[in-house]
């Protein structure tokens, strides 16, 4: 069963390259923002997978909840910042 989880983790790491490309090459800021949100979601899944792998789901669920909250708030704040512009409020 551990081999299965490790292979899934490797597949997820490879799947992380697609949103990283969008963050690096995105034509607009919002494409880069969506890529960063996708990276955060896949990282959250990887954290939970490590919880299954180490048989400590209680600890890793707490870590993933904190990470998910920070990811959500960060994406919202950065999105509002770029929507308003650097000059000030609209």
N, C-alpha and C positions, 0 to 999 in steps of 0.2 A: 504494500500500500504506500510505503514511503517513496518508492520509485515513481509511482503515479503522481504524487504530489510534487515531486521534484521536476518531473517532466512538464507538468502543468505550469509550474513556476517559470521554467525556461521558455515555454511558449508565451507566457505573459510578458516576460522580459523582451522577447523579440517583438511582440505586439506593441510594446511601448515605443518602438522606433517610429511608428507611423505618426502618432501625435507629436513626437519630438520633431519630426520633419516639418509638421505644420507650424509648430512654434518657431522654428528656425527660419522657414521660408515663406510663411503666410503672407499673402498679398496685402492683407489689411490687419489692423490691430485686433479687430474682433476675431479674425481667424486664429490669430496667435493666442488670444484669450480662451477660445474654445479648445484649442490644442492643449493649453495648460490645464484646463478643467478635466480633459480626458486623461491626461497624464496622472492627475490627482486621483481620479476614479480607479484607474488601473493599479496605482500604487496602493490604494486602499484594499483592493482585492488581494494583492500580493501580501500585505500585512496580515490579513485574515488567513491566507493560505499558510503563512509561517506559523500562525497560531495553531492550526491543525497539525502541522508538521511537528511542532515541539510539544504538542498535547497540553497547551496552556491557553485555551481559548478565552478564559475569563480575563486574563491580562491583555491579550491582543485585541479583544473587543473594546476594552477601555481605550487603548492606544488608537485604534481605528476610529472610534467615535470622536476623539479629540482631533485627529487628523482631518476627518470629514468636515467637522465644524470649521476648522481653520481654512480648509480648501474652499468651502462654500462662501464664507465671509470674505476671503481674499479675492475671489473671482468677482463677487458683487461690488466690492470697493474699487477694484481696478477698473471694472466695466463702467461704473459711474464716473470715475475720474476721467477716463478717456472720452466718455460721452459728453461731458460738460466742457472738456478742453482744459488746457493748462492755465488759461487766463482767469477763470473764475466761474461763478454760477450763471445760469441762463434764466 
